[in-house]
């Protein structure tokens, strides 16, 4: 069984490589790269709304980026949900699990929003551009804020464990 410091270090290191591999390119990404990539793809998609065919193509790229982030977060959150109960109290864990649920709900809302765009004409697409970018930015902010919260909690606990004198058995 891993000790608390091993679990904390593992979770913290995963925060820097949440989306281990992109299926299509095999490139390595970390969580900030994934969030930034998703934001860039959202802006490109919104700007391509002047051409319906280009918009559909860019929307597909954006959905792939969201899927990559979602896949990486699923793996990471699954690990956290198994390992963190060993380290955190029930109240802290409850808050973290609530964030995980909210992030996945937000991802589903973003995907639904993209799917609904498929049926719109050019004028309606133009009016939905800001909504598309806002939804991706909101998701990005939620992921980043959650990671920062977890890192703050885990670094505090890590510091306490590192300062604790070792027991000789």
ROTI-866993 format. One record per residue (C-alpha): residue number from 1; residue in three letters; chain; x, y, z. Coordinates in pm, 1 decimal. Layout:
N
<site><k>NUM</k><r>ALA</r><c>A</c><X>X</X><Y>Y</Y><Z>Z</Z></site>
...
END
This chain:
169
<site><k>1</k><r>UNK</r><c>A</c><X>0.0</X><Y>0.0</Y><Z>0.0</Z></site>
<site><k>2</k><r>UNK</r><c>A</c><X>144.1</X><Y>340.7</Y><Z>-93.7</Z></site>
<site><k>3</k><r>UNK</r><c>A</c><X>208.6</X><Y>594.0</Y><Z>178.4</Z></site>
<site><k>4</k><r>UNK</r><c>A</c><X>45.6</X><Y>937.6</Y><Z>186.6</Z></site>
<site><k>5</k><r>UNK</r><c>A</c><X>341.3</X><Y>1116.7</Y><Z>28.8</Z></site>
<site><k>6</k><r>UNK</r><c>A</c><X>349.2</X><Y>872.4</Y><Z>-263.0</Z></site>
<site><k>7</k><r>UNK</r><c>A</c><X>-22.4</X><Y>927.9</Y><Z>-329.6</Z></site>
<site><k>8</k><r>UNK</r><c>A</c><X>11.3</X><Y>1306.6</Y><Z>-303.9</Z></site>
<site><k>9</k><r>UNK</r><c>A</c><X>316.5</X><Y>1316.6</Y><Z>-532.8</Z></site>
<site><k>10</k><r>UNK</r><c>A</c><X>142.7</X><Y>1091.7</Y><Z>-784.2</Z></site>
<site><k>11</k><r>UNK</r><c>A</c><X>-169.4</X><Y>1310.0</Y><Z>-797.7</Z></site>
<site><k>12</k><r>UNK</r><c>A</c><X>36.7</X><Y>1627.9</Y><Z>-827.7</Z></site>
<site><k>13</k><r>UNK</r><c>A</c><X>246.1</X><Y>1483.9</Y><Z>-1109.8</Z></site>
<site><k>14</k><r>UNK</r><c>A</c><X>-70.2</X><Y>1372.1</Y><Z>-1290.3</Z></site>
<site><k>15</k><r>UNK</r><c>A</c><X>-193.0</X><Y>1730.5</Y><Z>-1286.9</Z></site>
<site><k>16</k><r>UNK</r><c>A</c><X>90.1</X><Y>1805.4</Y><Z>-1528.1</Z></site>
<site><k>17</k><r>UNK</r><c>A</c><X>4.4</X><Y>1523.3</Y><Z>-1766.0</Z></site>
<site><k>18</k><r>UNK</r><c>A</c><X>-370.4</X><Y>1475.4</Y><Z>-1755.6</Z></site>
<site><k>19</k><r>UNK</r><c>A</c><X>-405.9</X><Y>1409.4</Y><Z>-2125.6</Z></site>
<site><k>20</k><r>UNK</r><c>A</c><X>-121.0</X><Y>1164.5</Y><Z>-2166.5</Z></site>
<site><k>21</k><r>UNK</r><c>A</c><X>-156.0</X><Y>1105.1</Y><Z>-2538.6</Z></site>
<site><k>22</k><r>UNK</r><c>A</c><X>-366.5</X><Y>1248.7</Y><Z>-2811.2</Z></site>
<site><k>23</k><r>UNK</r><c>A</c><X>-493.4</X><Y>955.4</Y><Z>-3012.2</Z></site>
<site><k>24</k><r>UNK</r><c>A</c><X>-469.5</X><Y>1126.9</Y><Z>-3348.5</Z></site>
<site><k>25</k><r>UNK</r><c>A</c><X>-118.3</X><Y>1269.0</Y><Z>-3320.9</Z></site>
<site><k>26</k><r>UNK</r><c>A</c><X>42.5</X><Y>1089.3</Y><Z>-3027.9</Z></site>
<site><k>27</k><r>UNK</r><c>A</c><X>167.6</X><Y>1422.0</Y><Z>-2893.9</Z></site>
<site><k>28</k><r>UNK</r><c>A</c><X>214.9</X><Y>1459.1</Y><Z>-2521.0</Z></site>
<site><k>29</k><r>UNK</r><c>A</c><X>0.8</X><Y>1721.6</Y><Z>-2349.7</Z></site>
<site><k>30</k><r>UNK</r><c>A</c><X>-42.8</X><Y>1839.8</Y><Z>-1995.3</Z></site>
<site><k>31</k><r>UNK</r><c>A</c><X>-364.0</X><Y>1971.7</Y><Z>-1845.3</Z></site>
<site><k>32</k><r>UNK</r><c>A</c><X>-281.8</X><Y>2336.4</Y><Z>-1916.9</Z></site>
<site><k>33</k><r>UNK</r><c>A</c><X>-190.5</X><Y>2251.2</Y><Z>-2279.5</Z></site>
<site><k>34</k><r>UNK</r><c>A</c><X>-522.4</X><Y>2070.1</Y><Z>-2316.0</Z></site>
<site><k>35</k><r>UNK</r><c>A</c><X>-722.7</X><Y>2359.2</Y><Z>-2172.5</Z></site>
<site><k>36</k><r>UNK</r><c>A</c><X>-532.6</X><Y>2614.1</Y><Z>-2384.0</Z></site>
<site><k>37</k><r>UNK</r><c>A</c><X>-575.9</X><Y>2395.5</Y><Z>-2693.7</Z></site>
<site><k>38</k><r>UNK</r><c>A</c><X>-946.9</X><Y>2371.6</Y><Z>-2627.7</Z></site>
<site><k>39</k><r>UNK</r><c>A</c><X>-974.3</X><Y>2750.5</Y><Z>-2597.7</Z></site>
<site><k>40</k><r>UNK</r><c>A</c><X>-778.6</X><Y>2809.1</Y><Z>-2918.7</Z></site>
<site><k>41</k><r>UNK</r><c>A</c><X>-993.7</X><Y>2553.5</Y><Z>-3101.3</Z></site>
<site><k>42</k><r>UNK</r><c>A</c><X>-1308.2</X><Y>2727.7</Y><Z>-2973.2</Z></site>
<site><k>43</k><r>UNK</r><c>A</c><X>-1193.5</X><Y>3063.8</Y><Z>-3108.8</Z></site>
<site><k>44</k><r>UNK</r><c>A</c><X>-1098.2</X><Y>2907.2</Y><Z>-3442.8</Z></site>
<site><k>45</k><r>UNK</r><c>A</c><X>-1439.1</X><Y>2740.5</Y><Z>-3460.3</Z></site>
<site><k>46</k><r>UNK</r><c>A</c><X>-1621.7</X><Y>3061.4</Y><Z>-3375.0</Z></site>
<site><k>47</k><r>UNK</r><c>A</c><X>-1425.6</X><Y>3256.9</Y><Z>-3635.3</Z></site>
<site><k>48</k><r>UNK</r><c>A</c><X>-1499.7</X><Y>2997.7</Y><Z>-3901.0</Z></site>
<site><k>49</k><r>UNK</r><c>A</c><X>-1874.6</X><Y>3050.8</Y><Z>-3864.3</Z></site>
<site><k>50</k><r>UNK</r><c>A</c><X>-1864.5</X><Y>3268.1</Y><Z>-4175.0</Z></site>
<site><k>51</k><r>UNK</r><c>A</c><X>-1836.3</X><Y>2947.2</Y><Z>-4378.0</Z></site>
<site><k>52</k><r>UNK</r><c>A</c><X>-2068.4</X><Y>2665.1</Y><Z>-4276.2</Z></site>
<site><k>53</k><r>UNK</r><c>A</c><X>-1838.9</X><Y>2395.6</Y><Z>-4419.5</Z></site>
<site><k>54</k><r>UNK</r><c>A</c><X>-1533.0</X><Y>2539.4</Y><Z>-4243.9</Z></site>
<site><k>55</k><r>UNK</r><c>A</c><X>-1736.2</X><Y>2573.3</Y><Z>-3925.3</Z></site>
<site><k>56</k><r>UNK</r><c>A</c><X>-1834.4</X><Y>2204.6</Y><Z>-3934.8</Z></site>
<site><k>57</k><r>UNK</r><c>A</c><X>-1470.0</X><Y>2105.7</Y><Z>-3987.8</Z></site>
<site><k>58</k><r>UNK</r><c>A</c><X>-1343.5</X><Y>2326.1</Y><Z>-3703.1</Z></site>
<site><k>59</k><r>UNK</r><c>A</c><X>-1624.7</X><Y>2208.9</Y><Z>-3476.9</Z></site>
<site><k>60</k><r>UNK</r><c>A</c><X>-1513.0</X><Y>1849.9</Y><Z>-3530.6</Z></site>
<site><k>61</k><r>UNK</r><c>A</c><X>-1155.3</X><Y>1944.8</Y><Z>-3434.3</Z></site>
<site><k>62</k><r>UNK</r><c>A</c><X>-1283.7</X><Y>2120.7</Y><Z>-3123.8</Z></site>
<site><k>63</k><r>UNK</r><c>A</c><X>-1489.8</X><Y>1818.0</Y><Z>-3022.6</Z></site>
<site><k>64</k><r>UNK</r><c>A</c><X>-1178.6</X><Y>1598.9</Y><Z>-3056.3</Z></site>
<site><k>65</k><r>UNK</r><c>A</c><X>-992.4</X><Y>1834.8</Y><Z>-2825.0</Z></site>
<site><k>66</k><r>UNK</r><c>A</c><X>-1276.8</X><Y>1822.7</Y><Z>-2570.7</Z></site>
<site><k>67</k><r>UNK</r><c>A</c><X>-1281.0</X><Y>1442.0</Y><Z>-2598.1</Z></site>
<site><k>68</k><r>UNK</r><c>A</c><X>-905.6</X><Y>1425.9</Y><Z>-2530.9</Z></site>
<site><k>69</k><r>UNK</r><c>A</c><X>-945.1</X><Y>1641.3</Y><Z>-2222.1</Z></site>
<site><k>70</k><r>UNK</r><c>A</c><X>-1241.4</X><Y>1432.9</Y><Z>-2105.5</Z></site>
<site><k>71</k><r>UNK</r><c>A</c><X>-1051.5</X><Y>1106.3</Y><Z>-2151.7</Z></site>
<site><k>72</k><r>UNK</r><c>A</c><X>-751.0</X><Y>1235.6</Y><Z>-1959.8</Z></site>
<site><k>73</k><r>UNK</r><c>A</c><X>-968.2</X><Y>1368.1</Y><Z>-1678.9</Z></site>
<site><k>74</k><r>UNK</r><c>A</c><X>-1155.4</X><Y>1036.7</Y><Z>-1650.8</Z></site>
<site><k>75</k><r>UNK</r><c>A</c><X>-829.8</X><Y>848.4</Y><Z>-1599.1</Z></site>
<site><k>76</k><r>UNK</r><c>A</c><X>-698.2</X><Y>1105.8</Y><Z>-1355.7</Z></site>
<site><k>77</k><r>UNK</r><c>A</c><X>-1020.3</X><Y>1138.8</Y><Z>-1154.9</Z></site>
<site><k>78</k><r>UNK</r><c>A</c><X>-1053.8</X><Y>759.3</Y><Z>-1133.3</Z></site>
<site><k>79</k><r>UNK</r><c>A</c><X>-707.7</X><Y>741.2</Y><Z>-980.8</Z></site>
<site><k>80</k><r>UNK</r><c>A</c><X>-782.9</X><Y>1026.7</Y><Z>-741.6</Z></site>
<site><k>81</k><r>UNK</r><c>A</c><X>-1110.0</X><Y>870.7</Y><Z>-632.1</Z></site>
<site><k>82</k><r>UNK</r><c>A</c><X>-929.5</X><Y>547.8</Y><Z>-542.1</Z></site>
<site><k>83</k><r>UNK</r><c>A</c><X>-613.8</X><Y>694.5</Y><Z>-388.7</Z></site>
<site><k>84</k><r>UNK</r><c>A</c><X>-721.6</X><Y>1015.4</Y><Z>-217.3</Z></site>
<site><k>85</k><r>UNK</r><c>A</c><X>-950.8</X><Y>851.7</Y><Z>42.0</Z></site>
<site><k>86</k><r>UNK</r><c>A</c><X>-629.0</X><Y>714.6</Y><Z>191.8</Z></site>
<site><k>87</k><r>UNK</r><c>A</c><X>-496.9</X><Y>1068.0</Y><Z>246.2</Z></site>
<site><k>88</k><r>UNK</r><c>A</c><X>-788.1</X><Y>1311.8</Y><Z>274.3</Z></site>
<site><k>89</k><r>UNK</r><c>A</c><X>-1070.3</X><Y>1338.2</Y><Z>520.1</Z></site>
<site><k>90</k><r>UNK</r><c>A</c><X>-1429.2</X><Y>1281.7</Y><Z>417.6</Z></site>
<site><k>91</k><r>UNK</r><c>A</c><X>-1518.7</X><Y>1650.8</Y><Z>391.8</Z></site>
<site><k>92</k><r>UNK</r><c>A</c><X>-1228.4</X><Y>1744.4</Y><Z>163.5</Z></site>
<site><k>93</k><r>UNK</r><c>A</c><X>-1286.2</X><Y>1438.8</Y><Z>-52.0</Z></site>
<site><k>94</k><r>UNK</r><c>A</c><X>-1657.8</X><Y>1516.7</Y><Z>-78.6</Z></site>
<site><k>95</k><r>UNK</r><c>A</c><X>-1576.0</X><Y>1863.0</Y><Z>-215.1</Z></site>
<site><k>96</k><r>UNK</r><c>A</c><X>-1327.7</X><Y>1722.7</Y><Z>-468.5</Z></site>
<site><k>97</k><r>UNK</r><c>A</c><X>-1573.7</X><Y>1455.1</Y><Z>-585.9</Z></site>
<site><k>98</k><r>UNK</r><c>A</c><X>-1839.7</X><Y>1724.1</Y><Z>-627.2</Z></site>
<site><k>99</k><r>UNK</r><c>A</c><X>-1599.0</X><Y>1919.5</Y><Z>-851.6</Z></site>
<site><k>100</k><r>UNK</r><c>A</c><X>-1532.7</X><Y>1607.6</Y><Z>-1060.9</Z></site>
<site><k>101</k><r>UNK</r><c>A</c><X>-1904.7</X><Y>1560.7</Y><Z>-1115.0</Z></site>
<site><k>102</k><r>UNK</r><c>A</c><X>-1952.3</X><Y>1927.2</Y><Z>-1209.3</Z></site>
<site><k>103</k><r>UNK</r><c>A</c><X>-1664.2</X><Y>1916.2</Y><Z>-1457.5</Z></site>
<site><k>104</k><r>UNK</r><c>A</c><X>-1811.0</X><Y>1613.8</Y><Z>-1636.3</Z></site>
<site><k>105</k><r>UNK</r><c>A</c><X>-2154.1</X><Y>1778.5</Y><Z>-1642.0</Z></site>
<site><k>106</k><r>UNK</r><c>A</c><X>-1995.5</X><Y>2087.5</Y><Z>-1795.9</Z></site>
<site><k>107</k><r>UNK</r><c>A</c><X>-1821.2</X><Y>1873.2</Y><Z>-2059.2</Z></site>
<site><k>108</k><r>UNK</r><c>A</c><X>-2155.2</X><Y>1714.5</Y><Z>-2150.4</Z></site>
<site><k>109</k><r>UNK</r><c>A</c><X>-2318.1</X><Y>2057.7</Y><Z>-2178.0</Z></site>
<site><k>110</k><r>UNK</r><c>A</c><X>-2038.9</X><Y>2178.8</Y><Z>-2407.3</Z></site>
<site><k>111</k><r>UNK</r><c>A</c><X>-2081.0</X><Y>1871.0</Y><Z>-2628.5</Z></site>
<site><k>112</k><r>UNK</r><c>A</c><X>-2459.3</X><Y>1914.0</Y><Z>-2639.7</Z></site>
<site><k>113</k><r>UNK</r><c>A</c><X>-2412.9</X><Y>2276.7</Y><Z>-2735.1</Z></site>
<site><k>114</k><r>UNK</r><c>A</c><X>-2185.9</X><Y>2178.6</Y><Z>-3022.6</Z></site>
<site><k>115</k><r>UNK</r><c>A</c><X>-2428.7</X><Y>1911.7</Y><Z>-3141.0</Z></site>
<site><k>116</k><r>UNK</r><c>A</c><X>-2715.1</X><Y>2162.2</Y><Z>-3146.7</Z></site>
<site><k>117</k><r>UNK</r><c>A</c><X>-2513.9</X><Y>2391.1</Y><Z>-3374.9</Z></site>
<site><k>118</k><r>UNK</r><c>A</c><X>-2522.8</X><Y>2135.1</Y><Z>-3654.3</Z></site>
<site><k>119</k><r>UNK</r><c>A</c><X>-2884.7</X><Y>2214.8</Y><Z>-3739.6</Z></site>
<site><k>120</k><r>UNK</r><c>A</c><X>-2843.6</X><Y>2591.3</Y><Z>-3758.8</Z></site>
<site><k>121</k><r>UNK</r><c>A</c><X>-2821.3</X><Y>2807.6</Y><Z>-4067.4</Z></site>
<site><k>122</k><r>UNK</r><c>A</c><X>-2540.6</X><Y>3057.6</Y><Z>-4126.1</Z></site>
<site><k>123</k><r>UNK</r><c>A</c><X>-2713.6</X><Y>3347.0</Y><Z>-3946.8</Z></site>
<site><k>124</k><r>UNK</r><c>A</c><X>-2792.8</X><Y>3138.6</Y><Z>-3640.9</Z></site>
<site><k>125</k><r>UNK</r><c>A</c><X>-2431.9</X><Y>3012.0</Y><Z>-3632.6</Z></site>
<site><k>126</k><r>UNK</r><c>A</c><X>-2304.9</X><Y>3367.9</Y><Z>-3628.1</Z></site>
<site><k>127</k><r>UNK</r><c>A</c><X>-2522.0</X><Y>3451.1</Y><Z>-3329.7</Z></site>
<site><k>128</k><r>UNK</r><c>A</c><X>-2405.9</X><Y>3138.4</Y><Z>-3139.2</Z></site>
<site><k>129</k><r>UNK</r><c>A</c><X>-2032.0</X><Y>3207.0</Y><Z>-3174.2</Z></site>
<site><k>130</k><r>UNK</r><c>A</c><X>-1997.6</X><Y>3392.4</Y><Z>-2846.4</Z></site>
<site><k>131</k><r>UNK</r><c>A</c><X>-2198.7</X><Y>3127.1</Y><Z>-2664.1</Z></site>
<site><k>132</k><r>UNK</r><c>A</c><X>-1964.6</X><Y>2856.8</Y><Z>-2797.6</Z></site>
<site><k>133</k><r>UNK</r><c>A</c><X>-1650.4</X><Y>3038.6</Y><Z>-2683.8</Z></site>
<site><k>134</k><r>UNK</r><c>A</c><X>-1804.7</X><Y>3122.6</Y><Z>-2345.8</Z></site>
<site><k>135</k><r>UNK</r><c>A</c><X>-1899.1</X><Y>2761.1</Y><Z>-2278.6</Z></site>
<site><k>136</k><r>UNK</r><c>A</c><X>-1545.1</X><Y>2641.7</Y><Z>-2355.6</Z></site>
<site><k>137</k><r>UNK</r><c>A</c><X>-1392.6</X><Y>2919.1</Y><Z>-2143.5</Z></site>
<site><k>138</k><r>UNK</r><c>A</c><X>-1623.4</X><Y>2832.4</Y><Z>-1852.8</Z></site>
<site><k>139</k><r>UNK</r><c>A</c><X>-1521.4</X><Y>2465.7</Y><Z>-1876.2</Z></site>
<site><k>140</k><r>UNK</r><c>A</c><X>-1154.6</X><Y>2563.1</Y><Z>-1894.8</Z></site>
<site><k>141</k><r>UNK</r><c>A</c><X>-1185.4</X><Y>2784.6</Y><Z>-1588.9</Z></site>
<site><k>142</k><r>UNK</r><c>A</c><X>-1361.0</X><Y>2508.9</Y><Z>-1395.3</Z></site>
<site><k>143</k><r>UNK</r><c>A</c><X>-1084.2</X><Y>2256.3</Y><Z>-1473.9</Z></site>
<site><k>144</k><r>UNK</r><c>A</c><X>-806.2</X><Y>2501.8</Y><Z>-1386.1</Z></site>
<site><k>145</k><r>UNK</r><c>A</c><X>-973.0</X><Y>2618.0</Y><Z>-1063.1</Z></site>
<site><k>146</k><r>UNK</r><c>A</c><X>-1028.5</X><Y>2259.9</Y><Z>-954.7</Z></site>
<site><k>147</k><r>UNK</r><c>A</c><X>-665.4</X><Y>2166.0</Y><Z>-1022.0</Z></site>
<site><k>148</k><r>UNK</r><c>A</c><X>-542.6</X><Y>2471.1</Y><Z>-830.3</Z></site>
<site><k>149</k><r>UNK</r><c>A</c><X>-767.1</X><Y>2388.1</Y><Z>-533.7</Z></site>
<site><k>150</k><r>UNK</r><c>A</c><X>-647.2</X><Y>2028.0</Y><Z>-524.6</Z></site>
<site><k>151</k><r>UNK</r><c>A</c><X>-284.6</X><Y>2134.0</Y><Z>-552.3</Z></site>
<site><k>152</k><r>UNK</r><c>A</c><X>-324.6</X><Y>2379.6</Y><Z>-265.6</Z></site>
<site><k>153</k><r>UNK</r><c>A</c><X>-480.7</X><Y>2111.3</Y><Z>-42.6</Z></site>
<site><k>154</k><r>UNK</r><c>A</c><X>-231.4</X><Y>1841.1</Y><Z>-140.6</Z></site>
<site><k>155</k><r>UNK</r><c>A</c><X>72.3</X><Y>2066.5</Y><Z>-107.3</Z></site>
<site><k>156</k><r>UNK</r><c>A</c><X>-40.2</X><Y>2166.2</Y><Z>244.2</Z></site>
<site><k>157</k><r>UNK</r><c>A</c><X>-81.4</X><Y>1803.5</Y><Z>345.3</Z></site>
<site><k>158</k><r>UNK</r><c>A</c><X>246.8</X><Y>1712.0</Y><Z>177.6</Z></site>
<site><k>159</k><r>UNK</r><c>A</c><X>427.2</X><Y>1982.6</Y><Z>372.7</Z></site>
<site><k>160</k><r>UNK</r><c>A</c><X>280.9</X><Y>1851.4</Y><Z>698.8</Z></site>
<site><k>161</k><r>UNK</r><c>A</c><X>395.4</X><Y>1495.8</Y><Z>621.3</Z></site>
<site><k>162</k><r>UNK</r><c>A</c><X>740.9</X><Y>1612.7</Y><Z>518.7</Z></site>
<site><k>163</k><r>UNK</r><c>A</c><X>784.4</X><Y>1810.4</Y><Z>841.6</Z></site>
<site><k>164</k><r>UNK</r><c>A</c><X>663.6</X><Y>1525.6</Y><Z>1061.8</Z></site>
<site><k>165</k><r>UNK</r><c>A</c><X>944.6</X><Y>1339.4</Y><Z>1238.9</Z></site>
<site><k>166</k><r>UNK</r><c>A</c><X>983.3</X><Y>979.1</Y><Z>1126.8</Z></site>
<site><k>167</k><r>UNK</r><c>A</c><X>905.9</X><Y>697.6</Y><Z>1367.0</Z></site>
<site><k>168</k><r>UNK</r><c>A</c><X>1160.4</X><Y>424.1</Y><Z>1413.2</Z></site>
<site><k>169</k><r>UNK</r><c>A</c><X>1002.7</X><Y>83.7</Y><Z>1443.6</Z></site>
END
